[in-house]
């Protein structure tokens, strides 16, 4: 069997344990490997002959044919002699290792494995395998191949102290072949004293008993550089007599550095280089043990940045990341070398102070940290003043384990924020009461469904085209006996944390669908309802199946149900979520992306997922009349959604100025206190019965905003343009006559004119100049070929033509230009309607 070149290396895992096979797939496929599976030794041999893998991972203990026998058989087959075979075993005793190598294994790995390093190890073995293949093909390339893989080989004959060292052995050891003998003693001189006993004993056992070995040890080169060596050796024996000793040396210094780097990355935050949650847990356990043994105290501080979201929103995530790195440096400078500064995530940091002689020392350090934030942070062209709030807990008074100390420090942090931020607060017994209240809230929430304490409120969604209420969003409320209405931000995070969001979410979905169906029966036939779906529901429930069941039970048509998802849902497992969303679309429900614009990859979400509705987050709407950035972002979101044929809904609309901005920029719908707060059922029924709506002067006219006039003497061109624009929903007027074009403008509210440059009666530029003088708010586009380029350029420079498009045109470019032109028309129309205060 001949091996065929493959772009992606193929790994064959032979193991009767399905979980091990799954873990191998999850570890190697993201690294670019193709993983094939076999559940027995016999099946492994069949798969080997079929797919010709690049490497085999082979379990020892399997029913029927064990891994040793499977390895021996593969070695006897074509292409099997030099194939890397790694034996996986739960036994790392000498006998198991010896049997593995005697059966032909290249390497062995003990279970449980370090999965994060498996890809690196497989690549290393493949590289060594490729080197050995090169050696087998041509003896002339031996030196080059050994240098490439940093592998050298040696051989000794019994009774002869000097043997053979390949050139790569000399290079690895940093020795001159002409001056240094190729003896075992020369090698031992390069091995540090503390590594010598292991190597010496292994070599003695090899020479006297023929026991093979594989060990790692250090060497010190003559220049003082220390390298890490992987050495393996075997004895060539016949009838109990040793004929030769041979082995290899491999310089694995770089591999060890990479492994150490991977280990470092597993335990450190990629942005700030601080310890992450993994290493924090270890450091905290060590500090607690130290304090326990020495009868001392230790402190845990939890801190975050005040108004960090404002920095991200105002200056961008690049500046936010730079700030986090600067904060990390400032925190490390404020504490002792033996203290730990870690980052939990976001803008949340933890400081561990071990070995405190007195608890009050912790507050001294906390005050020092708060004071260190008084100095401005210089971040590129920006200087920012950022403050921090700190919560402090003390061992053993406030907790005797890491989880408790973090929880009590977190409670102290919230107390610091309640005091006005920019301060430190130590945990007190009163905060324990608050924790107990939180526990009571959790207990009450468990019972709320059974006791029917949950209810739905409904916030109307209003079309800015008709002014009518076309749908509602279902919002959950908890009316707790003896307490009253509990706002959702007080219990929804708790429901997410405890998993109660799953039964609560299903309850909301069922009751919302039943209620909108009741409204349909009552005569509100086209009313839609939107329901929020959490990330946990998507992870732990079959959402498409649940939606099918609820729609069947309520007899609600799918098109009237809208599911609202946040970007946090989409970030969990994009492939799985996309599959579920496509299934939901097949059912017929609409999908909405809630709080749009607050995440990291919004545009990619719009392109990747089948979104119908984009809800613009209220943080943008709040600033549209006072912030250039807020206004620009909102305009961009509306234009982007419109180009992708998605509906836009603005959340949190509270003022007439915000409403006016949204009308001008063609947002499709609004919800917010300007029209109505979320209403309990009886008040929502009253609003529907009274047919409450926006006045017509608070809405925008579709026809006036999206009417296009096409002027061209070529009927084929007109036909093609009408077909293209008709699919996009534009109101289209067309003519081959300039005079008729002027007449149509007197009868219809045209927003954009597209005119051919080469007209028979008068040049297109002259017609557009007349339109400019008569209707300055209309945006004028010209179709032209390159022979008329100078005429068109002059027209653009004079302001007669807004832009020109070459013939033949690009459909996508024309449509994009049309969207921009209508936005420009709206600005022009607003300007021309503003009275001149000098008149």
Buried (B, 14 or more C-beta within 10 A) or exposed (E): EEEEEEEEBBBBBBBBBEEBBEBBBEBBBEBEBBBBBBBBBBBBBEBBBEBBBBBBBBBBBBEEBBBBBBBBBBBEEEBBEBBBBBBBBEBEEEEBBEBBBEBBBBBBBBBEBBEEBBBBBBBBBBBBBBBBEBBEEEEEEBBBBBBBBBBBBBBBBEEEEEBEBBEBBBBBBBBEEEEBEBBBEBBBBBBEEEBEEBBEEBBEBBBEEBBBBBBEBBBBBEEEEEBBBBBBBBBEEEEEEBEBBBBBBBBBBEBBEBBEEBEEEEBBBEEBBBBBBEBBBEBBEBBBEEBEEEEBBBBBBBBBBBEBEBBBBBBEEEBBBBBBBBBBEBBBEBBEEEBBBBBBEEBBBBBBBBBBEEBEBBBEBBEEBBEBBEEEBEBEEBEBEBEBBBBBBBBBEBBEEBEBBBBBBBBBBBBBBEEEBBBBBBBBEEBEEEBEEEEEBBEBBEEBBEEEBBBBBBBBBBBBBBBBBBBBBBBBBBBBEEEEEBEBEEBBEBBBEEEBBBEBBBBBBBBBBBBBBBBBEEEBEEBBBBBBBBBBBBBEBEBBEBBBBBBEEBEBEBEBBBBBBBBEBBBEBBEEBBEBBEBBBEBEBBBBBBBBBBBEEBEEBBEBBEBBBBBBBBBBBBBBBEBEBBBEBBBEBBBBBBBEEBBBBBBBBBBEEBBBBBBBBBBBBBBBEBBBEBBBEEBBBEBBEEEBBBEEEBBBEBEBBBBBBBBBBBEEBBEBBBEBBEEBEBBBBBBBBBEEBBEBBEEBBBBBBBBBBBBEEEBBBBBBBBBBEEBEBBBBBBBBEEEBEEBBEEBBEEEBBBBBBBBEBEEEEBBEBBBBBBBBBBEBBEEEEEEEEEE
